[in-house]
Amino acid sequence: MGAFLSRADLEKVSQDGSSSVVEYGVTGMQGWRANMEDAHSVELDVADGTSIFGVFDGHGGAEVSRLCSERLPRVLMKTCQALNGNVARSVVGSFMEMDNYIRSEVGSLKLGGYAREDRERLLRARAHRIEEEVQGYQTSGEIPAALVDAGLGPDQLASVLGQLGGGGGGGGGGGGRGRARGCCSRRRRRRAPPRAASPRSRSGWCPSTRPRSRKPPTPS
């Protein structure tokens, strides 16, 4: 399927809240990515009316952004207390500590666990989407986008669509199956039969190309 979808996922997930001094709202959308890679964190009233807000871009993966959204606010609060409220130094120190944690063995194991959870969640979502698209194909004949994302060749795609239509799609599924097979099948060129080997003389030369012996010129 790759890192991108054939159609953008435009579903939006929103969250809002407030404290005694601030109100906030956040909205996320997956878009063209195969799964949601960005994350955010909100910590209200951590100290003296101070709140922490963070948005973390996945940049091709959801594991690090998720880990930072869960751990960085706690690290920042602990570092800020150790530095007597120096926010600028606390932010730099927190980022450095997060980098070291991600490179550590414990951090790597944590990221590996997130990766497995993301893969399982992605497979469940993909299976649900394929089921919905298969039902749509059996009624309308529209090729499922999940099959297009899988990168199947024309013959493989026609075979899969034939199996889906044969599973009981009614008249609409049968018509779609015929169109898909007609569009995706490729003409196979007939190969010419191999040419017969040319007869060869005992010396190994082909008779048609064997050099002819030349008589020496007679002296005049």
ChimeraX attribute file (.defattr): number of C-alpha atoms within 10 A of each C-alpha:
attribute: neighborCount
match mode: 1-to-1
recipient: residues
	/A:1	13
	/A:2	10
	/A:3	11
	/A:4	13
	/A:5	18
	/A:6	16
	/A:7	13
	/A:8	13
	/A:9	15
	/A:10	11
	/A:11	10
	/A:12	10
	/A:13	10
	/A:14	10
	/A:15	9
	/A:16	10
	/A:17	11
	/A:18	11
	/A:19	11
	/A:20	8
	/A:21	10
	/A:22	12
	/A:23	10
	/A:24	12
	/A:25	10
	/A:26	13
	/A:27	10
	/A:28	15
	/A:29	17
	/A:30	16
	/A:31	16
	/A:32	15
	/A:33	18
	/A:34	21
	/A:35	22
	/A:36	18
	/A:37	20
	/A:38	21
	/A:39	20
	/A:40	17
	/A:41	17
	/A:42	18
	/A:43	12
	/A:44	18
	/A:45	15
	/A:46	12
	/A:47	9
	/A:48	6
	/A:49	11
	/A:50	11
	/A:51	15
	/A:52	15
	/A:53	12
	/A:54	13
	/A:55	14
	/A:56	17
	/A:57	14
	/A:58	15
	/A:59	10
	/A:60	14
	/A:61	18
	/A:62	20
	/A:63	21
	/A:64	24
	/A:65	19
	/A:66	20
	/A:67	18
	/A:68	22
	/A:69	19
	/A:70	15
	/A:71	13
	/A:72	18
	/A:73	21
	/A:74	16
	/A:75	18
	/A:76	21
	/A:77	19
	/A:78	13
	/A:79	21
	/A:80	19
	/A:81	12
	/A:82	11
	/A:83	14
	/A:84	9
	/A:85	12
	/A:86	12
	/A:87	15
	/A:88	10
	/A:89	12
	/A:90	21
	/A:91	18
	/A:92	12
	/A:93	17
	/A:94	21
	/A:95	15
	/A:96	11
	/A:97	15
	/A:98	18
	/A:99	13
	/A:100	12
	/A:101	14
	/A:102	17
	/A:103	10
	/A:104	12
	/A:105	11
	/A:106	11
	/A:107	17
	/A:108	14
	/A:109	12
	/A:110	16
	/A:111	19
	/A:112	13
	/A:113	13
	/A:114	17
	/A:115	16
	/A:116	12
	/A:117	13
	/A:118	18
	/A:119	13
	/A:120	12
	/A:121	13
	/A:122	15
	/A:123	12
	/A:124	12
	/A:125	13
	/A:126	15
	/A:127	13
	/A:128	12
	/A:129	15
	/A:130	16
	/A:131	14
	/A:132	12
	/A:133	18
	/A:134	24
	/A:135	18
	/A:136	16
	/A:137	22
	/A:138	26
	/A:139	18
	/A:140	16
	/A:141	23
	/A:142	17
	/A:143	18
	/A:144	19
	/A:145	15
	/A:146	19
	/A:147	19
	/A:148	14
	/A:149	16
	/A:150	13
	/A:151	12
	/A:152	13
	/A:153	13
	/A:154	15
	/A:155	14
	/A:156	14
	/A:157	20
	/A:158	21
	/A:159	17
	/A:160	17
	/A:161	25
	/A:162	18
	/A:163	12
	/A:164	18
	/A:165	25
	/A:166	14
	/A:167	12
	/A:168	11
	/A:169	21
	/A:170	12
	/A:171	14
	/A:172	14
	/A:173	25
	/A:174	22
	/A:175	16
	/A:176	22
	/A:177	27
	/A:178	15
	/A:179	13
	/A:180	21
	/A:181	18
	/A:182	11
	/A:183	12
	/A:184	15
	/A:185	15
	/A:186	10
	/A:187	6
	/A:188	6
	/A:189	6
	/A:190	6
	/A:191	6
	/A:192	6
	/A:193	6
	/A:194	6
	/A:195	6
	/A:196	6
	/A:197	6
	/A:198	9
	/A:199	11
	/A:200	13
	/A:201	10
	/A:202	8
	/A:203	8
	/A:204	9
	/A:205	12
	/A:206	13
	/A:207	14
	/A:208	9
	/A:209	8
	/A:210	12
	/A:211	9
	/A:212	7
	/A:213	6
	/A:214	6
	/A:215	6
	/A:216	6
	/A:217	6
	/A:218	5
	/A:219	4
	/A:220	3
